[in-house]
Amino acid sequence: MREERLRQGLLGISVPDEEGARERGRRLVEAAVTSADLRPASRSRRGGRRTAQVAVALGLLAALAISPAGAAVRDWVGNAVDNGRQPSLPALTSLPAPGSLLVDSARGAWIVQEDGSKRLLGSYRQSTWSPRGLFVAAVGEGELVALDPEGEVHWTLPRPGASDPAWSPDGYRIAYLDRGALRVVAGDGTGDHQAWPRAAAVTPAWRPGAGHVLTLVDPAGVLRTIDADSGVKVDSARPVVNPARIEWSRDGSRLLVAGKAGFEVLDRGGDLIWRRSAPPGTDLLAAALALGGERVAAAVGSQGGRARSELLLLGPGGSQVPVFSGPGRFSGVSVSAAGRWLLLEWPTADQWLFLDVARPQRIVAVSNISSQFAPGTTSPAAYPAVSGWCCEGPPAGR
């Protein structure tokens, strides 16, 4: 009741020069959007300006939305911003590409279907898809769990120290960390064994191709590629960056090694193909292989109190396409199953942004992300993390 009275009281406040505020807001947003619609002479040169102008317009929309004058022009602003782009949606009603999302929240692990419907699997964390979305592996209370997308548990493995599970591309192995060691278990829960004695807290990455070959990071920051069944070392490499994330391309030809200071792209044998350092005064916040491994979608953010972040599509030889920028910090980036769409996590705005790689100016923004994964919560909800975007079309038999 107290909150309701406060809300009604705020809505009843008369804003000085409300008509003037409404008109100034209208002119300012119209100018930002109109300038963003200027036809570019060069996509690479003007792409960053266009996305920045759209970000300004979206920022103005957020600022106006909290005042009575803003409420009066909210619908008009939405129409203005939606010129080849999408305004911020109040809820996730569908995904822009085939597949399903796996999301970790304070409530547990969720599956989001293509039509926007959501299912809470249970009180799990660090969830990961199996190939083609047939199963999910996750960490429960003192155990490693395998369950199906309906939430039915198929098996559990008592492991109080389990973390960072990763399912092999053929679906027959799960690697995970356990108190500083790397362990591997079969997809049916049998044959659990230690595959490597010492590993850093970085999720291991399976290399696509024949056999069960796996790359891990050891405590010294060295990449170790091993046969997960025998524990025999296949290769090793020492990257320049301190690895926080590793990812193999879908064809197994490239390995992304990303850390706070930047990233490297290595070939199958561990030799450097190309690298990129985070610009001075910024950190690499997230990175993922895109366009079949030919490019890297990288989120970088400025350091200090007035943080600002930018999502870039980077390639060898200095290739760089600005995709989106905004105030605050981004936290993650995922790639759709077909590779065309990026999902950018933006906790500062409590939004997800879906961005079309083929048309970077095409943005689908969804607001109120935290509350959508915390139903029934009255206190501020924690921002969730996307674990993966899996699988075009419905799951098929393995």
N, C-alpha and C positions, 0 to 999 in steps of 0.2 A: 504494500500500500504506500509505503514511504516513497519508493521509487516512482510509482505511478503519479503521486502528487507532484513530485519534482519534475517529471516529464511534462505534465500538463502545465505547470508553472512556467517552465522554460518556453514551451510553445506559445504561451500567451504573452510573452514579453514583446513589446513594441520596439522594433529596431529603428534607430535614427536613420532618416533618409532611406527608408526601405526601397522606395521606387528608384532612387538614384543608384542604390547598391545593385538592384536587379538589372538595371540597364547597363551599368559598368561591367558587371559580370558577363552579361550577354555579349557585349562588344569585345571583351578581352578573350573569351573562349572562341568567338567567331573568328577573330583575327588569327589565333593560334592554329585553328583547324584549317582555315583558308590558306594560310602560308604553308601548312603541311601538305596541301594538295597541289602545290606547284609541280608541274611535270619535271622530273629530274633529267638533267643532261647526262649524268653519269650515276649509275646505281651505286657503285662502290663509294663515290665521293659524297653523294647526297643522302645515302641511306641512313647514316647516323643522325643527320639533321632532321630528317623526317620523323624517325622514331623518337628523337628528343622532343620535337614539337608535339607529337601525339602524347608523350608522357606528361608534358606541361599541361595539355588540355585535360588529361585524366586527373592530374593533380588538382587543377582548378575545380573539376567536378567534385572531387572529394571534399575540398575546402568549402565549396558552396553548399554541399549537401547537409552541413551541420547547422545552417542558419535558416530562419524562416524565408529570407529572401532567396537563399539557395534552393529551398524546397520549391519555390514558385517557378524556378527556371530549370529544375532538374530534368523534366521530360524533354524540354527543348534542347538542352545540352546533350542528352543521350542521342537524339536524332542527329545533331551536328557532328558528334564524334563518329557516328556510324556511317562513315563515307568510305566504303571499301574495307572497313574494320568493324569490330564489334564493341559496343560499350560494355562496361563491367556488369556481369550478370549477378543477381543476388544469391543464386544457388547453382550448383552443378546439376544440370538436367541431362547432359549427354557428353560423350567424348567426341572430339572432332575427327577421330580416326578409329578404325577397327581395333579391337583388343580390350583388355581389362587392366585396371591399375591395382597394385598391391600397396597399401598405405599403412604405416605404423603410427598409432596415436597413443595418447595417454590411456585410453580405454582398451587398446589392444590393436590387433591386426584386422584390417578391413579389405574387402574386395569391392572395387567399383566397376560395374559393368558398362558396356558401351552406351546403354540407354540412361546412364546416370544413377541407376539403382545401386544401393550399397548393402553389404552384408558384413556384420561383425563376426569374425571367425572365433574370437575368444581373447582371453587376456594373454596375448603373445606379443613378442617383440622381435626385431631383426628378422622379419619374414623375407622369404625369397621364393620365386616361382620355380617349378620344375619346367622342363621343356614343354611347349605348347599348352601350358597352363593346366596340366592334369592334376598336379598336386602343389602344395605349399609346404615348405619346411620353415620352422620358426623355433624360437627359444621360449620355453615356458618357465615355470617355477622349478628350477633345478633339473630341467630335462630338455632334450632335443625332441621335437615333435614333428611328425609328418601327418598332414590332414588334406582332405579334398576341398574344393571350392565351396562345398555346402557346409563345411565346418566339422565334418565327421573325422575323428581322429583315427588314423590307420595304425600307427605305432608310436611308442615313446621310448626314449633311451635315457636312463637316469645319468645326467651329467651336470652337476651343480655349477661347473665352470664353463659351460658351453656358450659360444658366441660366434657371430659372423658365419652362418651357414651359407654354402654355395652349392647349387645343384649342377652336376655335369651335363654337357649338351646332349648326351644320349639318355639321360634320366636314370642311369644305373648306379650312380655314386653321389654322395653328399660329403663335401669337405666342410670341416668346421674347426674352430679353435677351442682349446680346452686348457686353461691355466698355463698358457705359454707354449703349448705343443699344438701341432697340426694333426688332426685325426680324420679318418675317412671311414664312412659306413655305406653299405649298399643301400639302394633305394628302397628295399623292402625291410630295412632295419637290421639286417644281419651283417656279420663280418666286420664289426667295428674294430679298428686298429689304429695305432699311431703310425703316421706316415713320415713325419719329420719332427725331431725332438724340440726345436726351438723356433718360434715364429713371433713376429711383431703383431700388434693389434691392427692388422689390415686384412680386410676380407680377401681370401685367396681367389684366384681367377683360373677357371678351366680353359685350356687351349683347345679350340675346336679341331677335329681331325681324328685320326685313328688312335685307339688306345685311350687311356685315362691319364692325360698329362696335365699337370697343375703347376701354376706359378704362385709362389708365396713370397713374403718379405721377411727376412730374418732380422733379429734384433739390431744388427749392425747396419740395416738399410740395404742389404744386398738382395737382389732378386734371385730366387732359387726356383728353377723349373725341374720338376721331378716326375717320375712315374709313380702315380698315387697308389698303385697296387703293390709294387715292390719296394718303394722308397728309394730307388736308384736315382741319383742326380742326372738329369739330362743336360742342363745348361745353367749358367749363372751370369749375372751382369750387375755392375754397380752404377746406377744412374747418378746424375749430378744432383737432382732434386731429392729431398727426403720424402719417400713415398707415403701418401696417405690413402691413395686409391689406385688400383690397377685394373685394367680391363682389356681383354682380347677382342679384336675385331671378329665379326661373325665368320670370316673365312680363315681365321687363324694366322693371318699374315702380318698383323701389326699388334703391338702391345702398347697401350697408353699407361704411362706412369705419371701420376699427378700429385703435387704437393703444394704447400702454401706459397712457395716461391715461383712456381711455374710447372711446366710439364714437359715430358719427352715422349716421342713416338719411336719405338724400337721395332726392328724386324724380328722375324721368327728366331733368329740366332742370337738376339740380344744386342745387335749393333744399332747405333743411332741412325734414324732416318731424318728426323728434324726435331727441333725443340723450340720452346718459346718461354721466356721469363715474364713474370708479372711485371708491369710497368712500375717504375719507382713510386713509392708511396702507396702501393696497392697490394692486395693479397689475391691469390687465386682461390675463389670460394667454392667452385664446383667445376667439373669437366666431364665430358662424355664424348665418345666417338660418334660421329654422325656421317651420313652419306657413305655408308659402307666402309667406314674407317678412313676415308680420304680427308676428312675435316674433323676438327675438334670444336665442339660447342663449349665455350669457356666463359664462366662468370667471374669477373674481377670486381673487387670493391676497394674503395679508398679507405685508408686508415684514419683514425682520429674521430673527433666528436661529430662532425657533419659528414657522415658517411654517404657515399653514393656508389651505386653499382652499375655495371654494364655487362650485357650478354653479347658475345662476339662469336662469329663463325670463322675459325682460323684454319689456314692451310699452310703448306710448305712454301718457301720463297717469299715470306712476308704477306701472303694473301690474308686479307682481313675484311669481313663484312660486319658492320655494326647491326645488331638485331634489335636490341632494346636497352634503355637505360632508365634508372629511376632512383629516388632517394632511399637511403637505408641500405640494408644488406640482403642480397639473394642468398639462398641456402642450398639449392640443389637444382640439377637439370637432368631430365630424362628424355629418352628418344623413343618415339613410337615404334611398334613392331616393323612397320614398313619403312621407317627411317625418314618420313617426310615431316613429321611434327615434333616440336620440342615442347616439353612441359617445364616451365621455369617456376620455382618455388620462391615466393616473395613474402617472408614473414612480416616485414615492416608494414606492408599494406594489407596483410592477412588475405592474400590473393594467390591464386594460381594463374599463370599466363600460358596459354597454348599459342605457339607461334609456328607458322607455316614456313619451312625451310625454303621452299620454292618461291614464296612470296613473303619475305620477312616483314613487310608492312602489314600483313594480315594477322591480327591479334584477337584472340578470344580470351577475355579476362573474366575470372570468376572470383567473387568476393565472399567474405564470411566463411573462409575455409575452416578455421579452427572450430567454430560452433557446429559445423556440419558433421564433424567426427567426435563430437562430445554431446550427444543428445541428452537432454534432461539436466545438463550442468548449468547452474545459475552463476557461478563464479567464472572469471575469464578462463577460457580454455587454452590449453597448450597447442601450439602450431604443430600439425602432423608432418611426417616425412614420407615421401614417395619411395617405395622399395623397388618398384619395377613396373614397366609398361609392357605387357606380354601379349603376344600371339594374335595374329590376324584371324578373324573368324572364330567359330566355336572350337573347343578342344577336340582333337581327334585322338584315336587310339595310338599308343606309343609304337 
